[in-house]
Amino acid sequence: MIGGFAAATAFFTRIPIEVPARAAWQIAEAAWAFPLVGAGIGAVAAFAFFLAQLVGLGSWPTALTALFAGLALTGALHEDGLADTADGFLGGRDRETKLAIMRDSRHGTFGVLALVASVSLRAAALAGIGDMIHAGLALIAAHAASRAALPATMRMLSSARSDGLGATAGKPRARAVIAAASTGIAIALTALGPIRGVIALGLAGAMVFAMAALARRQIGGYTGDVLGALQQIGEIVILLAASAR
């Protein structure tokens, strides 16, 4: 379990952590730990939100500070996936072209617009929440639950490439998928409350499912970029649901 958690932490963050040899085999082995690492990332962002409010920053600067803290910790891993996926899906004419565009490290117009939309929507949601406690809990719920959905996607879809993350990550076991989903749901319901939590999870689940189905039609499966896009969609939807009046 320690090895799996270390592997998930090393994968999702820039923390220089040594991964035991067995845990380095395939990231799918650590799928159960995805929401736990996500909750930790959300807690760091929540702490940054608290510090920004403590020094008297306004609602928008405070929200952006929390987001940038998360970006610094993760190295914008998922944001990069979102941008590449937007460029590929919207800019490619066929499967091969889409995959080639997604592999290109440069971002095009669709990718930039996707990044602007992601940051703007999340910042607006946090600024709308305003309250430090509620915003902090929403961040923890969003980061945990959005990553809890990734193991199910990795199990349901095939890799769209013969190489890359999708091919080397492996397929999570059913018990790891169930453990990740259960943990993400429990964290979200605890942080957001039963009613708002169910609404947020239902909306996020529907959006992630729709995106996974789109990926199957567009490129025949998933890639690491698609997983990043799924995480971003889940995080955005949960934060927006948490900010609803």
Secondary structure, 3 states (H helix, E strand, C coil): CHHHHHHHHHHHCCCCCCCCCHHHCCHHHHHHHHHHHHHHHHHHHHHHHHHHHHCCCCHHHHHHHHHHHHHHHHCCHHHHHHHHHHHHHHHCCCHHHHHHHHHCCCCCHHHHHHHHHHHHHHHHHHHHHCCHHHHHHHHHHHHHHHHHCHHHHHHHCCECCCCCHHHHCCCCCHHHHHHHHHHHHHHHHHHHCHHHHHHHHHHHHHHHHHHHHHHHHHHCCECHHHHHHHHHHHHHHHHHHHHCC
